[in-house]
């Protein structure tokens, strides 16, 4: 009996002094350097004066992404510094459930249309930016113009970020900007960019994914990392190179 009591006391003492098993680790929001979602490519539509045919492709890199409240911003197509931050944007609606839990490796293709949200398994979501059930339109109140142009930058911003400038930037992708514009608006952002502008013959800005890592989407200024052609047989909603496909496969396996 005494032996039994000694064992019981030891067990009880171990539990009380050692404590309970540690609580599950709290999952923190993805920090900017981890880039939970990036701009993978975009296209200037056929009519340079309107947003017709403009298309943006995003790529989810985070295992489970809640995109509700994220802002997609287009800087003004005007090239003057005083007008550059007067563009328009769209917020992923907080009450749209399809944005709540998006798997890594999913392409999100957004067009200038009223098309409804369509989900194709865990690999592709398509939607129209003008679909009011999927997006809220936002802007500065001046031009409030979403229109991809030959000199442009697109930016993803965290939920709750103000529209102005680069505050809250997750990722940016620019084409054809001057060094002055880069320095004023994009100097502190995770950015992928090229100094070449979009043209009628080469209207696409495409991420040159060189390694299967998230950091492939962030390059130091002075390094051109985008090309302006869509490879034959490729389209929006799919990888555009072997390296880009390797990245998609890599994040899907994580």
Secondary structure by P-SEA (a helix, b strand, c coil): caaaaaaaaaaaaaaaaacccccccccccccccccccccccccccccccccccbbbbbbbcccccccccbbbbbcccccccccccccccccccccccccccccccbbbbbcccccccccccccbbbbbccccccbbbbccccccccccccccccccccccccccccccccccccccccaaaaaccccccccccccccccccccccccccccccccccccccccccccccccccccccccccaaaaaaaaaaaac
